[in-house]
Amino acid sequence: MRAIQVSEHGGPEVLRSVEVPDPEIGPGQLLVETEAIGINFIDTYIRTGRYPQSVPYIPGGEGTGVVVAIAPDVTEFKVGDRVCWAAAPGSYAEKVAVNAAVAIPVPAGVEAPVAASILLQGMTAHYLIESIYKPEPGETVLVHAGAGGVGLILTQLLAARGIRVITTVSTDDKEKLSREAGAAEVLRYDDEIATRVRELTDGVGVAAAYDGVGKDTFEASLAALRVRGTLALFGGASGPVPPFDLQRLAAAGSLFVTRPTLAHYTRDRAELQWRAGDILNALADGTLTIRIGATYPLSQAEQAHRDLEGRKTTGSVVLLP
């Protein structure tokens, strides 16, 4: 099969299209022929070596496809089922070995690019607003990268609950997308973000800041919070945040800061199904629309990473085998 392989850590150029043997499945696994593959920022962190990963390896953890073989002990799925997943290593490939425990059935009518990109970003948004800080109707929150995949999902889900959402974006086109998703106010990264947020909240600040950008926005996120506000730093698209003195949190208003990861919020099958189910239901009832900002052939994974890191994309980015 064709797959993308990384033999050394580095820039997008280390993503190389190669021919490799089909994966062999073990107990509890499905062999899936991929229809579409989701690209996420965590893939770039692993590629550069920011997150440890031995080489060579096939990147990616998210996708969708058709089950072509199952292990004898698997009873929940059968050959021919369409499934999607957010935690199957080696997903940048034409075939993937997927643990049945992380596979989710794809509802009828959901197109492959959407199914391939809804779980990781959707469940990230879900745990942020259900388990990190659950805003009440009428509260105001800050969402960075408002036109990105997670940002658009967060904004739609929050706005549907009566939450006032302030977002940050980099261009006029991205501002339009963010407002269409339900953002009440849209700021630029070169604005004095914390000052503008204070002005927009009568000096109070936001109840929560959902920050997937990291180094470039962390200080503004902290300064934009109200007393006892929560900063959820769930990514680092601009780089890791430097070491931080926790004593500052007291002086700034007894603030809360967390650096969560999806794996810790999908610790068992029941929690995974709850989060995935809520997101798929929101898609089905029209509360949520997934924007596929760009698709690339599998062989062009290098360009896809360049565009993602260069902030040239909006919404979800997908590879098509």
C-alpha positions as a Python dict, from the first residue, in 0.01 Angstrom:
ca = {
    (1, 'M'): (0, 0, 0),
    (2, 'R'): (99, 364, -33),
    (3, 'A'): (170, 553, 286),
    (4, 'I'): (350, 862, 412),
    (5, 'Q'): (658, 783, 618),
    (6, 'V'): (881, 994, 841),
    (7, 'S'): (1237, 865, 876),
    (8, 'E'): (1381, 1169, 1058),
    (9, 'H'): (1231, 1455, 1253),
    (10, 'G'): (1216, 1790, 1079),
    (11, 'G'): (1013, 2015, 852),
    (12, 'P'): (737, 1914, 610),
    (13, 'E'): (999, 1783, 367),
    (14, 'V'): (1049, 1472, 584),
    (15, 'L'): (700, 1351, 484),
    (16, 'R'): (773, 1105, 203),
    (17, 'S'): (537, 888, 0),
    (18, 'V'): (650, 524, 10),
    (19, 'E'): (529, 171, -64),
    (20, 'V'): (499, -42, 251),
    (21, 'P'): (334, -374, 341),
    (22, 'D'): (-29, -371, 445),
    (23, 'P'): (-67, -358, 825),
    (24, 'E'): (-140, -683, 1005),
    (25, 'I'): (-422, -672, 1257),
    (26, 'G'): (-407, -825, 1602),
    (27, 'P'): (-671, -908, 1862),
    (28, 'G'): (-939, -643, 1898),
    (29, 'Q'): (-850, -470, 1572),
    (30, 'L'): (-1008, -379, 1239),
    (31, 'L'): (-830, -345, 904),
    (32, 'V'): (-976, -39, 736),
    (33, 'E'): (-932, 82, 380),
    (34, 'T'): (-917, 458, 419),
    (35, 'E'): (-1149, 696, 237),
    (36, 'A'): (-1014, 1016, 393),
    (37, 'I'): (-753, 1113, 653),
    (38, 'G'): (-765, 1405, 895),
    (39, 'I'): (-463, 1633, 944),
    (40, 'N'): (-418, 1800, 1282),
    (41, 'F'): (-158, 2023, 1446),
    (42, 'I'): (-51, 1738, 1672),
    (43, 'D'): (80, 1566, 1357),
    (44, 'T'): (321, 1857, 1308),
    (45, 'Y'): (435, 1847, 1671),
    (46, 'I'): (524, 1478, 1636),
    (47, 'R'): (690, 1532, 1298),
    (48, 'T'): (923, 1799, 1437),
    (49, 'G'): (1010, 1593, 1745),
    (50, 'R'): (834, 1822, 1991),
    (51, 'Y'): (638, 1515, 2100),
    (52, 'P'): (859, 1203, 2126),
    (53, 'Q'): (816, 943, 1853),
    (54, 'S'): (1068, 684, 1733),
    (55, 'V'): (1142, 678, 1359),
    (56, 'P'): (1059, 558, 1104),
    (57, 'Y'): (686, 590, 1150),
    (58, 'I'): (368, 656, 952),
    (59, 'P'): (207, 977, 1086),
    (60, 'G'): (-156, 1056, 1154),
    (61, 'G'): (-416, 934, 1399),
    (62, 'E'): (-751, 1031, 1246),
    (63, 'G'): (-950, 909, 949),
    (64, 'T'): (-1243, 719, 808),
    (65, 'G'): (-1291, 422, 582),
    (66, 'V'): (-1448, 83, 517),
    (67, 'V'): (-1373, -223, 728),
    (68, 'V'): (-1212, -493, 508),
    (69, 'A'): (-1110, -742, 781),
    (70, 'I'): (-1173, -796, 1152),
    (71, 'A'): (-999, -990, 1427),
    (72, 'P'): (-1189, -1301, 1543),
    (73, 'D'): (-1266, -1147, 1882),
    (74, 'V'): (-1432, -833, 1740),
    (75, 'T'): (-1812, -845, 1765),
    (76, 'E'): (-1922, -480, 1743),
    (77, 'F'): (-1825, -433, 1376),
    (78, 'K'): (-1836, -634, 1054),
    (79, 'V'): (-1669, -622, 713),
    (80, 'G'): (-1826, -346, 505),
    (81, 'D'): (-1899, -108, 795),
    (82, 'R'): (-1793, 255, 760),
    (83, 'V'): (-1604, 374, 1067),
    (84, 'C'): (-1411, 680, 1177),
    (85, 'W'): (-1149, 724, 1446),
    (86, 'A'): (-929, 983, 1617),
    (87, 'A'): (-665, 759, 1776),
    (88, 'A'): (-520, 506, 1530),
    (89, 'P'): (-145, 554, 1471),
    (90, 'G'): (-35, 522, 1110),
    (91, 'S'): (-341, 682, 953),
    (92, 'Y'): (-157, 856, 664),
    (93, 'A'): (-197, 540, 460),
    (94, 'E'): (-427, 352, 225),
    (95, 'K'): (-499, 94, 497),
    (96, 'V'): (-494, 131, 875),
    (97, 'A'): (-511, -110, 1167),
    (98, 'V'): (-770, 44, 1401),
    (99, 'N'): (-848, -76, 1752),
    (100, 'A'): (-1220, -153, 1764),
    (101, 'A'): (-1229, 24, 2101),
    (102, 'V'): (-1161, 361, 1932),
    (103, 'A'): (-1373, 312, 1619),
    (104, 'I'): (-1703, 496, 1582),
    (105, 'P'): (-1971, 402, 1325),
    (106, 'V'): (-2019, 667, 1057),
    (107, 'P'): (-2384, 776, 1032),
    (108, 'A'): (-2550, 742, 692),
    (109, 'G'): (-2509, 1047, 473),
    (110, 'V'): (-2189, 1178, 635),
    (111, 'E'): (-1931, 1230, 361),
    (112, 'A'): (-1582, 1091, 404),
    (113, 'P'): (-1393, 1424, 443),
    (114, 'V'): (-1631, 1525, 724),
    (115, 'A'): (-1614, 1187, 896),
    (116, 'A'): (-1234, 1197, 874),
    (117, 'S'): (-1205, 1533, 1046),
    (118, 'I'): (-1493, 1560, 1290),
    (119, 'L'): (-1382, 1342, 1581),
    (120, 'L'): (-1051, 1485, 1699),
    (121, 'Q'): (-1149, 1849, 1656),
    (122, 'G'): (-1509, 1792, 1760),
    (123, 'M'): (-1429, 1595, 2074),
    (124, 'T'): (-1160, 1850, 2161),
    (125, 'A'): (-1423, 2123, 2147),
    (126, 'H'): (-1658, 1901, 2348),
    (127, 'Y'): (-1424, 1841, 2641),
    (128, 'L'): (-1321, 2207, 2644),
    (129, 'I'): (-1676, 2330, 2695),
    (130, 'E'): (-1819, 2032, 2883),
    (131, 'S'): (-1533, 1927, 3111),
    (132, 'I'): (-1276, 2210, 3132),
    (133, 'Y'): (-1507, 2510, 3165),
    (134, 'K'): (-1877, 2491, 3082),
    (135, 'P'): (-1998, 2846, 3020),
    (136, 'E'): (-2345, 2954, 3121),
    (137, 'P'): (-2578, 3136, 2878),
    (138, 'G'): (-2492, 3504, 2873),
    (139, 'E'): (-2126, 3456, 2965),
    (140, 'T'): (-1850, 3575, 2733),
    (141, 'V'): (-1552, 3362, 2626),
    (142, 'L'): (-1247, 3408, 2405),
    (143, 'V'): (-1163, 3160, 2127),
    (144, 'H'): (-831, 3196, 1948),
    (145, 'A'): (-788, 3088, 1585),
    (146, 'G'): (-1158, 3136, 1529),
    (147, 'A'): (-1145, 3024, 1166),
    (148, 'G'): (-949, 2706, 1235),
    (149, 'G'): (-1103, 2362, 1264),
    (150, 'V'): (-1150, 2360, 1641),
    (151, 'G'): (-1226, 2733, 1650),
    (152, 'L'): (-1518, 2706, 1409),
    (153, 'I'): (-1663, 2408, 1596),
    (154, 'L'): (-1622, 2576, 1936),
    (155, 'T'): (-1786, 2894, 1813),
    (156, 'Q'): (-2088, 2714, 1668),
    (157, 'L'): (-2145, 2501, 1979),
    (158, 'L'): (-2101, 2795, 2217),
    (159, 'A'): (-2319, 3034, 2017),
    (160, 'A'): (-2596, 2772, 2001),
    (161, 'R'): (-2599, 2773, 2384),
    (162, 'G'): (-2634, 3148, 2412),
    (163, 'I'): (-2267, 3215, 2490),
    (164, 'R'): (-2113, 3538, 2362),
    (165, 'V'): (-1798, 3444, 2168),
    (166, 'I'): (-1504, 3672, 2095),
    (167, 'T'): (-1258, 3523, 1846),
    (168, 'T'): (-919, 3608, 1700),
    (169, 'V'): (-828, 3566, 1332),
    (170, 'S'): (-559, 3689, 1091),
    (171, 'T'): (-748, 3801, 777),
    (172, 'D'): (-1075, 3952, 657),
    (173, 'D'): (-1176, 3622, 493),
    (174, 'K'): (-1123, 3439, 821),
    (175, 'E'): (-1321, 3703, 1006),
    (176, 'K'): (-1614, 3638, 770),
    (177, 'L'): (-1599, 3263, 843),
    (178, 'S'): (-1579, 3324, 1216),
    (179, 'R'): (-1878, 3557, 1216),
    (180, 'E'): (-2079, 3309, 1007),
    (181, 'A'): (-2005, 3049, 1276),
    (182, 'G'): (-2161, 3277, 1539),
    (183, 'A'): (-1880, 3497, 1672),
    (184, 'A'): (-2016, 3817, 1827),
    (185, 'E'): (-1683, 4001, 1805),
    (186, 'V'): (-1375, 3923, 1596),
    (187, 'L'): (-1028, 4060, 1675),
    (188, 'R'): (-697, 4052, 1488),
    (189, 'Y'): (-382, 3907, 1642),
    (190, 'D'): (-211, 4244, 1606),
    (191, 'D'): (-482, 4412, 1814),
    (192, 'E'): (-419, 4476, 2180),
    (193, 'I'): (-627, 4166, 2246),
    (194, 'A'): (-655, 4187, 2625),
    (195, 'T'): (-734, 4560, 2612),
    (196, 'R'): (-1001, 4506, 2346),
    (197, 'V'): (-1153, 4217, 2541),
    (198, 'R'): (-1174, 4435, 2852),
    (199, 'E'): (-1345, 4708, 2650),
    (200, 'L'): (-1594, 4457, 2511),
    (201, 'T'): (-1675, 4321, 2858),
    (202, 'D'): (-1705, 4650, 3049),
    (203, 'G'): (-1369, 4590, 3211),
    (204, 'V'): (-1463, 4251, 3357),
    (205, 'G'): (-1285, 4009, 3122),
    (206, 'V'): (-1396, 3673, 2982),
    (207, 'A'): (-1500, 3368, 3180),
    (208, 'A'): (-1270, 3142, 2977),
    (209, 'A'): (-1009, 3160, 2705),
    (210, 'Y'): (-974, 2858, 2475),
    (211, 'D'): (-624, 2888, 2333),
    (212, 'G'): (-482, 2650, 2074),
    (213, 'V'): (-222, 2899, 1948),
    (214, 'G'): (16, 2897, 2245),
    (215, 'K'): (326, 3111, 2268),
    (216, 'D'): (195, 3411, 2070),
    (217, 'T'): (-137, 3440, 2254),
    (218, 'F'): (-79, 3299, 2603),
    (219, 'E'): (-9, 3630, 2776),
    (220, 'A'): (-307, 3798, 2609),
    (221, 'S'): (-529, 3509, 2711),
    (222, 'L'): (-426, 3543, 3075),
    (223, 'A'): (-472, 3919, 3074),
    (224, 'A'): (-819, 3886, 2918),
    (225, 'L'): (-961, 3666, 3196),
    (226, 'R'): (-1200, 3780, 3465),
    (227, 'V'): (-1139, 3698, 3832),
    (228, 'R'): (-1135, 3317, 3872),
    (229, 'G'): (-1134, 3281, 3494),
    (230, 'T'): (-1006, 2969, 3317),
    (231, 'L'): (-739, 2944, 3047),
    (232, 'A'): (-747, 2616, 2853),
    (233, 'L'): (-422, 2590, 2657),
    (234, 'F'): (-505, 2298, 2429),
    (235, 'G'): (-243, 2349, 2158),
    (236, 'G'): (66, 2536, 2052),
    (237, 'A'): (36, 2630, 1686),
    (238, 'S'): (279, 2921, 1736),
    (239, 'G'): (515, 2724, 1959),
    (240, 'P'): (534, 2609, 2321),
    (241, 'V'): (467, 2853, 2604),
    (242, 'P'): (787, 2942, 2799),
    (243, 'P'): (821, 2841, 3166),
    (244, 'F'): (563, 3023, 3376),
    (245, 'D'): (559, 3143, 3737),
    (246, 'L'): (241, 3007, 3898),
    (247, 'Q'): (246, 3286, 4159),
    (248, 'R'): (125, 3521, 3885),
    (249, 'L'): (-213, 3346, 3883),
    (250, 'A'): (-300, 3474, 4230),
    (251, 'A'): (-220, 3838, 4154),
    (252, 'A'): (-412, 3819, 3826),
    (253, 'G'): (-734, 3709, 3996),
    (254, 'S'): (-694, 3352, 4126),
    (255, 'L'): (-691, 3223, 3769),
    (256, 'F'): (-705, 2863, 3652),
    (257, 'V'): (-473, 2734, 3378),
    (258, 'T'): (-477, 2384, 3231),
    (259, 'R'): (-292, 2210, 2949),
    (260, 'P'): (-532, 1927, 2854),
    (261, 'T'): (-508, 1657, 2588),
    (262, 'L'): (-789, 1459, 2428),
    (263, 'A'): (-653, 1121, 2540),
    (264, 'H'): (-717, 1213, 2904),
    (265, 'Y'): (-1078, 1307, 2823),
    (266, 'T'): (-1159, 987, 2629),
    (267, 'R'): (-1019, 742, 2881),
    (268, 'D'): (-1272, 464, 2821),
    (269, 'R'): (-1520, 351, 2559),
    (270, 'A'): (-1815, 511, 2737),
    (271, 'E'): (-1652, 855, 2750),
    (272, 'L'): (-1545, 828, 2386),
    (273, 'Q'): (-1897, 735, 2278),
    (274, 'W'): (-2048, 1019, 2482),
    (275, 'R'): (-1829, 1284, 2323),
    (276, 'A'): (-1844, 1140, 1971),
    (277, 'G'): (-2219, 1090, 2000),
    (278, 'D'): (-2283, 1448, 2107),
    (279, 'I'): (-2074, 1582, 1817),
    (280, 'L'): (-2234, 1356, 1557),
    (281, 'N'): (-2581, 1445, 1691),
    (282, 'A'): (-2497, 1815, 1663),
    (283, 'L'): (-2395, 1751, 1302),
    (284, 'A'): (-2718, 1562, 1234),
    (285, 'D'): (-2950, 1825, 1384),
    (286, 'G'): (-2778, 2115, 1210),
    (287, 'T'): (-2626, 2274, 1519),
    (288, 'L'): (-2282, 2199, 1378),
    (289, 'T'): (-2140, 2231, 1027),
    (290, 'I'): (-1791, 2104, 951),
    (291, 'R'): (-1600, 2321, 706),
    (292, 'I'): (-1352, 2131, 491),
    (293, 'G'): (-1106, 2405, 413),
    (294, 'A'): (-867, 2206, 196),
    (295, 'T'): (-817, 1856, 57),
    (296, 'Y'): (-492, 1710, -77),
    (297, 'P'): (-395, 1380, -236),
    (298, 'L'): (-217, 1154, 12),
    (299, 'S'): (107, 1205, -181),
    (300, 'Q'): (89, 1581, -109),
    (301, 'A'): (102, 1552, 270),
    (302, 'E'): (414, 1772, 268),
    (303, 'Q'): (226, 2063, 108),
    (304, 'A'): (-69, 2011, 340),
    (305, 'H'): (159, 2049, 643),
    (306, 'R'): (322, 2359, 494),
    (307, 'D'): (-15, 2523, 441),
    (308, 'L'): (-144, 2427, 785),
    (309, 'E'): (164, 2562, 964),
    (310, 'G'): (164, 2873, 745),
    (311, 'R'): (-194, 2950, 858),
    (312, 'K'): (-307, 2933, 495),
    (313, 'T'): (-596, 2700, 573),
    (314, 'T'): (-934, 2738, 736),
    (315, 'G'): (-1152, 2471, 888),
    (316, 'S'): (-1043, 2110, 852),
    (317, 'V'): (-760, 1982, 633),
    (318, 'V'): (-796, 1636, 478),
    (319, 'L'): (-585, 1391, 279),
    (320, 'L'): (-755, 1172, 17),
    (321, 'P'): (-584, 839, -64),
}
